[in-house]
Amino acid sequence: MRILLVNPEVPETFWSLKSAIKFIARKAILPPLGLLTVAAMLPDKWEKRLVDMNTSRLHNKDIQWADYVFVTAMLIQRKSVDQVIERCRKLGVKTVAGGPLFTSLPEEYVHVDHLVLKEAELTLAQLVADIEAGRPRKVYTTHDKADLHGTPMPMWNLINMNKYAVMPVQYSRGCPFDCDFCDVTTLFGHKIRTKATEQVLAELQSIYDRGWRGNVFFVDDNFIGNKTRLKAELLPPLAAWMQEHGQPFSFNTQASINLADDEELMAAMVEAGFDCVFVGIETPSEKCLSECNKIQNTGRDLVESVARIQRAGMQVQAGFILGFDSDEPGVFDNLIRFIQESGVVVAMVGLLNAPRGTKLYKRLAGEQRLTRPATGDNTDCSINFRPRMGMQNLVTGYQRVIRTIYSQPHYCERILTFLKNYRMPAGRTLRLRRREVQAFLKSMWHIGILSPGRRYYWKLIFWSLRKRHRLYMAVTFFICGYHFRKMARAFEPPMQS
């Protein structure tokens, strides 16, 4: 049996960072961890190939080689998914589809030969058995949640690691919180399920043995969902492993803001090698936080919470949302002010959308305010419901926020605020590889010479020269900002003739 695994193309967005990763000669941010894991669940005797359309072209001969084409996707990949499925249909090759897109919208993919929904650890084995028996069914699904202790090692040999900027690892699934706009708990539940420490270390060892050095992303939706287990079982052995291997990786992940309340946990994460965390702040408005049931963010000084994490030795990247029913007229200026004051350099500001199956979706459906399917890109100025403030006011205000926070003066100001708050962990050293040096040289040309905002670049570079880690981080931020400003130009008002 010959299986082709296909990761459809992700369109260029604010957060694809396609313009930034060109500075380090990479094609995509992350490889498709789900497909690599699914491949490991298939029989060893089956032949497997993987095409990531974000790094390579998908040719008809690739499809024709296969007995089955396995496709996975998130909502934002839908356009590419539809094209892949249609190509397979025309070439007469059967398709198997799974992942968040198909689990959320199975009724829209009746033309797919076989749907493997929910978590593959529970549903894929039956499809494999039925294929080998010659009687595969249309749909495979379950109401149960997988025990991650049985999740196999991803098949890293199916990809070329040199095409990617970051390698992914998963420790847990699920989130204990209940934000009404989030579909994480719809897909994975509230109970935190984790891999064994030995599994995580084995995956890191496998990546290490293949020569990877640099950034590793724990893809967990809330890495600190079970803080007790994390502190007792994973972080100490992880820190020891990193020490034994000469600190080959730097880790980043996603976590809730209550990380800032636990000094012991932050210290343990930093010791284990974490230097960055993405936090869903969403809004500085208590009223809006209560509206969306973001209870973990209420009743606290959010700017100070961010500063605590920065002082502990981790950069805070953050997500923000506009379009809540409780948003007031000053919401746009308030958000700009908060982002600048907090020193969150990489601020992911998007418009509220209501994914299928969420509590927000059900509420808006009951209010007859849903208008269209969500696109999966909350930065494309297209939301799937009628906002209280009016669509024109929301989009105009959103575009102004993006233009402002990613203008060179505001962006440079945030870098400076962050670097003043950030504390480099004791004993941590920066190892500059050839690709980082090349990225610095490219940034000097594209941002320091060709960019109209080059004076901000050089001002901050010279300020950072006194401390090596500040220089490294400043250059990294400017490279990311190069991409963000390129995307923000789409929001600039047209020139008046």
C-alpha positions as CSV (number, residue, x, y, z in Angstrom):
1,M,0.0,0.0,0.0
2,R,1.4,3.4,-1.0
3,I,0.3,6.4,1.0
4,L,0.9,10.1,0.1
5,L,0.5,12.5,3.0
6,V,-0.2,16.1,2.0
7,N,-0.1,19.2,4.0
8,P,-2.0,21.9,2.1
9,E,-0.7,25.4,1.6
10,V,-1.2,28.0,4.3
11,P,-1.9,31.4,2.7
12,E,0.4,34.4,3.5
13,T,-1.0,36.1,6.6
14,F,0.4,38.3,9.4
15,W,1.4,35.1,11.3
16,S,2.8,33.0,8.5
17,L,6.0,35.1,8.8
18,K,6.8,34.1,5.2
19,S,8.8,37.3,4.6
20,A,10.7,37.0,7.8
21,I,11.9,33.4,7.4
22,K,13.5,34.3,4.1
23,F,16.2,36.0,6.2
24,I,17.2,32.6,7.5
25,A,16.7,30.8,4.2
26,R,13.7,28.7,5.3
27,K,10.5,27.8,3.5
28,A,8.0,27.5,6.3
29,I,7.8,28.0,10.1
30,L,6.8,24.5,11.2
31,P,6.5,21.0,9.6
32,P,3.1,19.2,9.8
33,L,3.4,17.4,13.2
34,G,0.0,15.8,12.8
35,L,0.8,14.2,9.5
36,L,4.2,13.0,10.7
37,T,2.5,11.4,13.7
38,V,-0.2,9.8,11.6
39,A,2.5,8.4,9.3
40,A,4.0,6.6,12.3
41,M,0.6,5.1,13.1
42,L,0.4,3.4,9.7
43,P,1.8,-0.1,9.1
44,D,5.5,-0.3,8.6
45,K,5.0,-2.3,5.4
46,W,3.1,0.5,3.8
47,E,5.2,2.9,1.7
48,K,4.9,6.6,2.8
49,R,5.8,9.9,1.3
50,L,5.0,13.4,2.5
51,V,4.5,16.6,0.5
52,D,4.3,19.8,2.4
53,M,2.9,22.3,-0.1
54,N,4.4,25.1,2.0
55,T,7.9,23.9,1.1
56,S,7.4,21.9,-2.1
57,R,5.1,21.7,-5.1
58,L,2.6,18.9,-5.3
59,H,2.9,17.2,-8.7
60,N,0.3,15.0,-10.4
61,K,2.9,12.2,-10.5
62,D,3.0,12.4,-6.7
63,I,-0.7,11.8,-6.5
64,Q,-0.7,9.1,-9.2
65,W,2.0,7.2,-7.2
66,A,-0.3,6.7,-4.3
67,D,-3.1,4.3,-3.5
68,Y,-4.5,6.8,-1.0
69,V,-3.8,10.5,-0.4
70,F,-4.0,11.5,3.3
71,V,-4.9,15.1,3.9
72,T,-5.1,17.1,7.1
73,A,-5.8,20.8,7.5
74,M,-7.0,23.7,9.7
75,L,-9.7,26.1,8.5
76,I,-7.2,28.6,7.1
77,Q,-6.0,25.9,4.6
78,R,-9.4,25.3,3.2
79,K,-8.8,26.8,-0.3
80,S,-5.7,24.7,-0.8
81,V,-7.5,21.6,0.6
82,D,-10.3,21.9,-1.8
83,Q,-7.9,22.1,-4.7
84,V,-6.0,19.0,-3.5
85,I,-9.1,16.9,-3.1
86,E,-10.3,18.0,-6.6
87,R,-7.0,17.0,-8.2
88,C,-7.2,13.6,-6.5
89,R,-10.7,13.1,-7.7
90,K,-9.8,13.9,-11.3
91,L,-6.8,11.6,-11.2
92,G,-8.9,8.8,-9.7
93,V,-7.0,8.5,-6.4
94,K,-8.9,7.9,-3.2
95,T,-8.6,10.5,-0.4
96,V,-8.5,10.2,3.4
97,A,-9.1,13.4,5.4
98,G,-8.8,14.3,9.1
99,G,-7.8,17.1,11.4
100,P,-9.6,20.2,12.8
101,L,-11.2,21.4,9.5
102,F,-12.8,18.0,8.7
103,T,-13.8,17.3,12.3
104,S,-15.6,20.7,12.4
105,L,-17.2,20.6,9.0
106,P,-17.6,16.9,8.0
107,E,-20.9,17.5,6.2
108,E,-19.1,19.8,3.7
109,Y,-16.7,17.0,2.7
110,V,-19.0,14.3,1.5
111,H,-16.9,14.0,-1.7
112,V,-13.9,12.8,0.4
113,D,-13.7,9.0,0.2
114,H,-12.9,8.5,3.9
115,L,-13.2,10.9,6.9
116,V,-11.1,10.1,10.0
117,L,-12.4,12.5,12.6
118,K,-11.4,13.5,16.2
119,E,-8.1,12.1,17.4
120,A,-6.3,9.7,15.1
121,E,-5.0,7.6,18.0
122,L,-8.6,6.3,18.4
123,T,-10.0,6.3,14.9
124,L,-7.1,5.6,12.4
125,A,-6.4,2.0,13.4
126,Q,-9.9,0.9,12.4
127,L,-9.5,2.5,9.0
128,V,-6.2,0.7,8.5
129,A,-7.8,-2.6,9.4
130,D,-10.7,-2.0,7.1
131,I,-8.5,-1.0,4.2
132,E,-6.5,-4.2,4.6
133,A,-9.7,-6.2,4.7
134,G,-11.0,-4.4,1.6
135,R,-14.0,-2.8,3.1
136,P,-13.2,0.8,4.4
137,R,-16.1,2.8,5.7
138,K,-17.0,6.4,4.8
139,V,-16.6,7.9,8.3
140,Y,-14.6,7.0,11.4
141,T,-15.3,9.0,14.6
142,T,-15.4,8.6,18.4
143,H,-16.6,10.5,21.5
144,D,-13.6,9.3,23.5
145,K,-10.3,11.2,24.2
146,A,-7.0,9.6,23.4
147,D,-4.4,8.5,26.0
148,L,-1.3,10.2,24.7
149,H,0.9,7.6,26.2
150,G,0.2,5.6,23.1
151,T,1.1,8.3,20.6
152,P,4.0,7.2,18.5
153,M,7.2,9.1,17.7
154,P,6.7,11.3,14.6
155,M,8.4,10.1,11.4
156,W,10.9,12.9,11.0
157,N,12.6,11.0,8.1
158,L,9.7,12.1,5.8
159,I,10.8,15.8,5.9
160,N,13.8,17.9,5.2
161,M,14.3,19.7,8.5
162,N,16.5,22.4,6.8
163,K,13.4,23.8,5.1
164,Y,11.8,24.8,8.5
165,A,12.5,27.5,11.1
166,V,11.2,25.6,14.1
167,M,10.6,22.0,15.1
168,P,7.4,21.0,16.9
169,V,6.8,18.8,19.9
170,Q,3.5,18.0,21.8
171,Y,3.3,17.4,25.5
172,S,-0.4,17.8,26.3
173,R,-3.9,18.3,24.9
174,G,-6.8,20.1,26.4
175,C,-7.4,23.3,28.4
176,P,-8.9,23.8,31.8
177,F,-10.5,27.1,30.8
178,D,-13.7,27.8,28.9
179,C,-13.3,30.9,26.7
180,D,-16.5,31.1,24.6
181,F,-14.8,31.9,21.3
182,C,-12.2,29.1,21.5
183,D,-12.7,25.7,19.9
184,V,-9.7,24.0,21.6
185,T,-12.0,22.5,24.3
186,T,-14.5,21.5,21.6
187,L,-11.9,19.4,19.9
188,F,-9.8,18.2,22.9
189,G,-11.8,18.8,26.1
190,H,-11.0,20.4,29.4
191,K,-9.1,17.5,30.9
192,I,-5.4,17.8,30.5
193,R,-3.9,14.7,28.9
194,T,-0.1,14.4,28.7
195,K,2.6,12.3,27.3
196,A,5.0,10.6,29.6
197,T,8.2,12.4,30.3
198,E,10.1,9.6,28.6
199,Q,8.2,10.2,25.4
200,V,8.9,13.9,25.3
201,L,12.6,13.3,25.9
202,A,12.7,10.6,23.3
203,E,11.2,12.9,20.7
204,L,13.7,15.6,21.6
205,Q,16.5,13.1,21.3
206,S,15.3,12.1,17.9
207,I,15.3,15.7,16.7
208,Y,18.7,16.2,18.2
209,D,20.1,13.0,16.6
210,R,19.0,14.3,13.2
211,G,21.1,17.4,13.6
212,W,18.5,20.0,14.7
213,R,19.7,22.9,16.8
214,G,17.7,25.9,17.6
215,N,14.0,26.7,18.2
216,V,11.6,24.0,19.3
217,F,7.9,24.8,19.8
218,F,5.7,22.9,22.3
219,V,2.5,23.1,20.3
220,D,0.2,22.6,23.4
221,D,-2.7,25.0,23.5
222,N,-2.1,25.6,27.2
223,F,1.3,24.2,28.3
224,I,0.6,24.9,31.9
225,G,-2.9,23.4,32.0
226,N,-1.6,20.9,34.6
227,K,1.0,22.9,36.6
228,T,1.5,20.3,39.3
229,R,2.4,17.6,36.8
230,L,4.5,19.9,34.7
231,K,6.6,21.1,37.7
232,A,7.0,17.6,39.2
233,E,7.4,15.3,36.2
234,L,8.5,17.1,33.0
235,L,10.5,20.3,33.7
236,P,13.3,18.9,36.0
237,P,14.2,16.0,33.7
238,L,13.9,18.4,30.7
239,A,16.4,20.8,32.3
240,A,18.7,17.9,33.0
241,W,18.5,16.6,29.4
242,M,19.2,20.1,28.1
243,Q,22.3,20.4,30.4
244,E,23.6,17.0,29.4
245,H,23.3,17.9,25.7
246,G,24.9,21.3,25.9
247,Q,21.6,23.4,25.7
248,P,20.9,22.6,22.0
249,F,17.4,24.0,21.9
250,S,15.4,27.1,22.9
251,F,11.8,26.3,23.7
252,N,8.7,28.4,23.3
253,T,5.0,27.5,23.8
254,Q,1.5,28.8,24.6
255,A,0.2,29.4,28.1
256,S,-2.5,31.2,30.0
257,I,-1.7,34.4,31.8
258,N,-1.8,32.8,35.3
259,L,1.7,31.6,34.5
260,A,2.7,35.0,35.9
261,D,1.3,34.0,39.3
262,D,3.7,31.1,39.8
263,E,7.3,32.2,40.3
264,E,8.4,28.6,40.8
265,L,6.9,27.5,37.5
266,M,8.4,30.4,35.6
267,A,11.9,29.7,37.0
268,A,11.6,26.0,36.2
269,M,10.5,26.7,32.6
270,V,13.5,29.1,32.2
271,E,15.9,26.6,33.6
272,A,14.6,24.0,31.2
273,G,15.3,26.3,28.2
274,F,12.0,28.2,27.6
275,D,12.6,31.8,26.4
276,C,9.3,32.7,24.9
277,V,5.6,32.2,25.6
278,F,2.5,33.1,23.7
279,V,-0.4,34.4,25.9
280,G,-4.0,35.0,25.0
281,I,-4.6,38.4,26.6
282,E,-7.4,39.3,24.1
283,T,-8.4,42.7,25.6
284,P,-7.6,45.0,28.6
285,S,-11.4,45.5,29.1
286,E,-12.7,43.7,32.2
287,K,-16.2,43.9,30.7
288,C,-15.1,42.1,27.5
289,L,-13.2,39.5,29.4
290,S,-16.3,38.7,31.4
291,E,-18.4,38.6,28.3
292,C,-16.2,35.9,26.7
293,N,-15.6,34.0,30.0
294,K,-11.9,34.7,30.0
295,I,-11.9,34.5,33.8
296,Q,-8.2,33.7,34.1
297,N,-7.5,37.3,32.8
298,T,-9.9,39.1,35.0
299,G,-9.2,40.9,38.3
300,R,-5.5,41.4,37.6
301,D,-3.0,44.0,36.3
302,L,-2.4,42.6,32.9
303,V,0.6,44.9,32.2
304,E,2.3,43.8,35.4
305,S,1.5,40.1,34.7
306,V,3.3,40.5,31.3
307,A,6.2,42.3,33.0
308,R,6.6,39.5,35.6
309,I,7.0,36.9,32.8
310,Q,9.5,39.1,31.0
311,R,11.5,39.7,34.1
312,A,11.6,35.9,34.7
313,G,13.4,35.6,31.4
314,M,10.7,34.9,28.8
315,Q,9.5,37.0,25.9
316,V,5.8,37.4,25.9
317,Q,4.0,37.3,22.6
318,A,0.3,37.9,22.9
319,G,-3.0,37.6,21.1
320,F,-5.6,40.4,21.1
321,I,-9.2,40.5,19.8
322,L,-11.5,43.3,18.6
323,G,-15.2,42.9,18.0
324,F,-16.7,41.9,21.3
325,D,-20.2,43.1,22.0
326,S,-18.9,45.0,25.0
327,D,-16.3,46.9,23.1
328,E,-16.7,50.6,23.7
329,P,-15.8,53.5,21.3
330,G,-12.4,54.0,22.8
331,V,-11.4,50.4,22.4
332,F,-8.9,51.0,19.6
333,D,-6.9,53.7,21.3
334,N,-7.0,51.7,24.6
335,L,-5.6,48.6,22.9
336,I,-2.8,50.6,21.2
337,R,-2.0,52.1,24.6
338,F,-1.9,48.7,26.3
339,I,0.2,47.0,23.7
340,Q,2.8,49.9,23.8
341,E,2.9,50.1,27.6
342,S,3.2,46.3,28.0
343,G,6.2,45.9,25.6
344,V,4.5,43.0,23.8
345,V,6.6,43.3,20.6
346,V,4.8,40.6,18.7
347,A,1.1,41.4,19.2
348,M,-1.3,39.2,17.2
349,V,-4.3,41.5,16.9
350,G,-7.3,39.9,15.1
351,L,-11.0,40.2,14.7
352,L,-13.4,38.1,16.7
353,N,-14.8,35.1,14.8
354,A,-17.1,32.3,16.0
355,P,-15.7,28.8,15.1
356,R,-18.3,26.0,14.6
357,G,-19.1,24.3,17.9
358,T,-18.1,27.0,20.3
359,K,-20.4,28.6,22.8
360,L,-20.0,31.9,21.0
361,Y,-21.2,30.3,17.7
362,K,-24.2,28.8,19.4
363,R,-25.1,32.2,21.1
364,L,-24.8,34.1,17.8
365,A,-26.8,31.5,16.0
366,G,-29.5,31.9,18.5
367,E,-29.4,35.6,18.0
368,Q,-29.5,35.1,14.2
369,R,-26.3,37.1,13.8
370,L,-24.2,34.6,11.9
371,T,-23.5,35.7,8.3
372,R,-21.0,33.4,6.7
373,P,-18.5,30.5,7.4
374,A,-15.4,31.6,9.3
375,T,-12.2,31.8,7.1
376,G,-9.8,30.7,9.9
377,D,-7.8,34.0,9.4
378,N,-8.8,36.5,12.0
379,T,-6.7,39.2,10.3
380,D,-8.5,39.3,6.9
381,C,-11.1,41.8,7.9
382,S,-13.8,39.2,7.3
383,I,-15.8,38.0,10.3
384,N,-18.7,35.6,10.3
385,F,-21.2,37.5,12.3
386,R,-22.7,41.0,12.6
387,P,-20.8,43.0,15.3
388,R,-22.6,45.4,17.7
389,M,-20.5,48.4,16.7
390,G,-21.1,47.9,13.0
391,M,-18.8,46.2,10.5
392,Q,-17.4,49.5,9.0
393,N,-16.5,50.9,12.4
394,L,-14.9,47.7,13.5
395,V,-12.8,47.2,10.3
396,T,-11.7,50.8,10.1
397,G,-10.7,50.8,13.8
398,Y,-8.9,47.5,13.4
399,Q,-6.9,48.6,10.4
400,R,-5.9,51.7,12.3
401,V,-4.6,49.6,15.2
402,I,-2.5,47.4,12.9
403,R,-1.1,50.4,11.0
404,T,-0.2,52.1,14.2
405,I,1.4,49.3,16.2
406,Y,3.5,48.1,13.3
407,S,4.7,51.5,12.2
408,Q,8.4,51.8,12.8
409,P,8.2,54.3,15.7
410,H,5.7,52.3,17.7
411,Y,7.3,49.0,16.9
412,C,10.8,50.3,17.9
413,E,9.4,51.8,21.1
414,R,8.0,48.4,22.1
415,I,11.3,46.6,21.4
416,L,13.0,49.1,23.7
417,T,10.3,48.7,26.5
418,F,10.7,44.9,26.3
419,L,14.5,44.9,26.4
420,K,14.4,47.1,29.4
421,N,12.0,44.8,31.3
422,Y,13.6,41.5,30.1
423,R,16.1,39.7,32.3
424,M,18.6,37.4,30.6
425,P,18.7,34.2,32.7
426,A,21.9,33.6,34.6
427,G,24.1,31.1,32.9
428,R,22.3,31.3,29.5
429,T,24.6,32.0,26.5
430,L,23.7,32.7,22.9
431,R,25.2,30.5,20.3
432,L,25.1,32.2,17.0
433,R,25.0,29.8,14.0
434,R,25.7,30.7,10.4
435,R,22.1,31.3,9.6
436,E,21.7,33.9,12.4
437,V,24.8,35.7,11.1
438,Q,23.4,35.7,7.6
439,A,20.1,36.9,8.8
440,F,21.8,39.9,10.6
441,L,23.7,40.8,7.4
442,K,20.5,40.6,5.3
443,S,18.7,42.8,7.9
444,M,21.4,45.4,7.6
445,W,20.7,45.7,3.9
446,H,16.9,45.3,3.6
447,I,16.0,47.1,6.8
448,G,19.0,49.2,7.7
449,I,19.6,50.6,4.2
450,L,16.6,50.0,1.9
451,S,13.8,50.6,4.5
452,P,12.4,54.1,4.8
453,G,12.4,53.5,8.6
454,R,16.1,52.7,8.7
455,R,17.0,55.3,11.3
456,Y,14.9,53.4,13.9
457,Y,16.8,50.3,13.1
458,W,20.3,51.8,13.5
459,K,19.3,53.7,16.6
460,L,18.2,50.5,18.4
461,I,21.1,48.4,17.0
462,F,23.6,50.9,18.4
463,W,21.8,51.0,21.7
464,S,21.8,47.2,21.9
465,L,25.6,46.8,21.2
466,R,26.4,47.0,24.9
467,K,24.7,43.6,25.6
468,R,25.0,40.7,23.1
469,H,21.6,39.2,23.9
470,R,19.9,42.6,23.3
471,L,21.5,42.9,19.9
472,Y,20.4,39.4,18.9
473,M,16.8,40.0,20.1
474,A,16.6,43.4,18.5
475,V,17.6,42.0,15.1
476,T,15.2,39.1,15.4
477,F,12.4,41.6,16.3
478,F,13.2,43.8,13.3
479,I,13.1,40.8,10.9
480,C,9.7,39.9,12.2
481,G,8.6,43.5,12.0
482,Y,9.7,43.6,8.3
483,H,7.1,40.9,7.6
484,F,4.4,42.6,9.8
485,R,4.9,45.9,8.1
486,K,4.7,44.4,4.7
487,M,1.3,42.8,5.5
488,A,0.1,46.0,7.3
489,R,0.5,47.9,4.0
490,A,-2.7,46.3,2.8
491,F,-4.4,48.3,5.5
492,E,-3.0,51.7,4.5
493,P,-5.5,54.1,3.1
494,P,-5.3,54.8,-0.6
495,M,-3.3,57.8,-1.8
496,Q,-5.4,60.9,-2.6
497,S,-5.0,62.1,-6.2
